[in-house]
């Protein structure tokens, strides 16, 4: 049976161990996928252990987890999901080094040990970018003038905004980005990172305490808009950021970062898929890119982001999903 700890049940590793810091880690497909990937990648006898923390856990819970990983000799590192911003804010001073993107975005998704040092980095800008490139046609924003609407203002949302707003994309950037959230502090932080990154895409931040508020934003979008559920609703908590009365823009590209949970947001989009010519994506490809990016960093191996080797890992993951 896969091992799962909480902040107060952590035990020293008895063999090289790779961690997954999340909310309900025991339900993730990675618990079945990782052993098969470890064999395929030749990682050796590595154990995967989950660490479950409550959403927005107390400061001392985050610090206990980071101190444990830093001090335990056989703990190699890990991936952080829901807690990327909270863990960085509450325990960032415990890291021995932080990469520039993690520092800019105020979030950490990868923890890796190097000669006893604990290094923190942000992999979401790359894993979300590879995932977006897999379903958004080349030149989509430049040819349609489409907008980007992200529900949720956490670490994944910040990374997506950064990736699609890079000046190197030229005209192929959203004509406008709208980000919504149920609380205002994260919206403020999102806007700060958007500005600090030099993102020239016009940004609207919208406080949406109720799902009907997101429905109202949908009505303002033009055809072909990219609409993303980055709230965690559907996985970390039940529900959807939209009501069943929400109407997606014609031709919208709809992405739910989740691949497990009640996935009500996906159901709402799929109900309109044919009528409104939607393209609907779940978070499975994002799951694969997110994990392979972190495994590559922790175990210091090269994992391609496309091609036969990546396809083989995707095939293995699909068989264990």
N, C-alpha and C positions, 0 to 999 in steps of 0.2 A: 504493500500500500504506500502511495506517495506521501512523503512527510510534509506537513504544513505546520509552521510555527506562527505565533503572534509575538508582539514585542516583549512579552513577559515569559515566554516559554522557550526562547532561543537556547540552543545547545551547541557546544563546540563540534565542528565537523570532524568526522573520523576518516574521511577520504576527501579527495578534491571535490569541491561542491560549488554549484552554480545556482544562484537564487533568482526567484521571481517575486518581486514586491508588488502586491496588488491588493484587491479587496476580497475577491472570492477565487483565489488562485487554483483551488482544487477542481473548479469547474472548467478550467481552460483546456483546450485541446493540446496545448504545449506539453502538458504532463504525459501525454501519449506520444506526441511527435518527437520530443527531444531525445529520448533514448534511441530512436531510429536514426535521427539526424547525427547523433554522436557517433554511431557506428559508421554511417556513410562518410562522415568527415574525419574519422580516425582520431577522435578526441581522447580515446582511452576510457578508463573506468571512472566516469564522472557522475556524481549524483545531482539531481535537481531537487531543490527544496523550495516550497512556497512560504512566503511571509505575508499573512493577511493583516491589514490595518484598516480601521474604519475610515470612511471618507472624511477628510478634514480632521484627522486624528490629532490628539494633543501633541504639543511640541516635544515632550519627553519621549513619546513613542518613536518619533522619527529619529531622534538623537540616539536612542538605545539601539535601533537597527543599524544605523551608520557606524556607531562605535563598535558594535559586534563584528560587522563585516571588516572593519579596518584592523581589528586586533586579532581575529581568529586566523591562524596560519594557513589552514586548508580551505578557507573561503576565498574563491577566486574572483568573485564579482557577481553582477546580476543585472537584470532588466527591471525598470520601474515603469509601471503603467499609470494608473489613476493619480498617483501621488507626486507626479513630476514637479509641480510648482511648490506644493507644500513641503516636500522633502528638501528641496533646494533652499527654500526660505528658512526653514527651522533648523537645518543641520549643515548648511553650506560651508560654515566655518570649519567643519571637521575634515573636509576634503584636502588632500595634499596638492591637487591641481584641478583646475576647471578649464575646459576648452572655451574658446571665444564665443561660440554660439550659445553654449549653456549660460555663460555670463550675460550675454545680450538678452536672451529670452527669459532668464531667471527660472530655468527648469533643467532637470537632469533626467535622462532616460536610461543611461548606461553607467554602471559602476564597475571599474576594472582595477585589479591589483597589479602593480608593477614593482618588483623588488621591495615589497612591503609597503609601498605607497598606494593610497586609494585615490584613483583618478576618476573624475566625473566628466561626462560629456553628454551632449544633446544629439541624439540620432534621428529624432523625429523630422527635422528639416529634410533629411535624405529619404527616410522610409516613406514619409507622406508624399514626397516629390516623385519617387519611383511609382508609387501607387496611383497618383494622379495621372502620370504620363501613360499608364496602362489603359486608361479609359477616356481621357479627354483627347479628341483628335488634334493633331498638330495644327496650329493656326486658328484654333476655335475662337479664342477671344478676339483676335485681330479681325477675323472675317465676320463675326456676329455682333461685336460690341457688347457681349454678354457681361452680366454682373456675377459677383460671387457673394453668396449668403451663407455664413457660418453660424449655426446655432451652438452656443457654448463658447467660452472665451478662455479655455484652459490651455495647457501646453501644446496639444495637438493643433488647436485652432491657430495659435501664434505661429507654429511652424508652417502650416499651410499658407497663411497670409504672407509669411516671409518668402516661401518658395515661389508662389505665383506672382509676387510683386517685384522680383529681382529685375534690375534694370537691363541685365543681359538678355531678357526675354523680348526686348524691344516692344513692338506694338502688341505682342501676344500676351497681354496682361488684362485682368478684369477692368471694365470701364468704371466700376465702382465696387467697393467691398462693404458689405453690411455684416456686422457681427452683433449678435444678441446674447444676453445672459440674464439669469434670474436675479443675480446680485450685481451691484454696481462696482465694487472694488476691482473685480477682475476685468471689467470693461475699461476702467481707467488704466490698469496695467497693460492691457492689450494695446490701447492707443499710444501709451508711452513707448512700447517696443516698436510699434509700427513707425513712429516718428524717429526713434533712435536708429532704426535700420535704414533710414533714408527712403522708405517705401513711398513712391510718388502716386500710387493709386489712391484716389479719393476714398476716405473712410467715414462710414456712418456707424456710430455705436448706439444700440437701442436696448433700453432696459425692458425686459419681457418677463415679468413675474408670473404670467399665466400663459398657457399654450395658445390661447386666442390672440395674444399679442404677436406671436410668431406668424400665425395665420395672416394677420394684417400686413406684416412685412412681405409675405409671399405675393400678395396682391399687387405690390409695387414693382415687382421684378419683370424684366422684359423676357421674351422668348429666348430659350437657349441658356438661361442662367444655370450656374453650378450651385446646387443646394446641398449643404452638408450638415448632418447631425453629428456634432462633436460634443454633445452634452453628457454622454455616459448613460442617458436614459435608454432603457432597452437592455442594458447589461449590468451596470453597477446598481441601478435602481429600476423598478418597472416603469413602463409608460413611454410616452413620446413627447417631444417638445411641441408637437402640433396637435390640433383637435382633428376629429374625423371629418370636420367640415372644411378643412384646408384644401385649397386648390393650387396645384403646382403650375408653374408657367409652361406653356407649350414648348416641347422640345428640351425640357430641362434635363440636365445631367445630375442625378440624385445619388448621393453617397452617404451611407450609414457607416461610420467607423467601426460599428459593432458587427460581429459575425455570430455571436451567441447571446442568449437572453430571450426576452419575449419578442423583440424586434418589431414592435408595433409600427415604428416609423417606416420600416421597409414594407410592411403590409399596406400602410396608407399609400405609399408611392406605387406599389405594384397594382393596387386597385385602379390607378389612373394611367398605368403604363401604356396601354394600347390607345385609349381615348385621347391622351394628350402627348403621345409620341415621346415618352420619357425613356431615358437610359438609366437603369437602376443598378447600383453596385452595393454589395455588402462589404464588410471589412476583412474578408479573408486574405486578399492579396496584401493588404496593409499589415495584417498579422504576420505573414511570411517575411515581408521586407523588414518589419520591425525587429523580429527575432534574429534574422540572419545578420542584420547590421550589428546588433549587440554581440552575438556569438563571435563574429569576425573580430570585434574589438577585444573582447575578453580573452579569447584563445589565440589572438594574434595570427589568424589565418586569413587568406584571401578567399572571399566568397563572391562570385560574380553576381551582378544584379539582373542579368538576363543571360540567355543562351542555354546550352544543354545542361551544364552543371546546376544552374538555378532551376531549370525545369525539372531536373531529377529530384531536387529537394522539395519542390512544390508537389510533385507526384507522391513522394513519401508522405508529406504532410496530409495530402488529400486522402490517402488510404487510411490514415489514423484519425481523421477529423471526427 
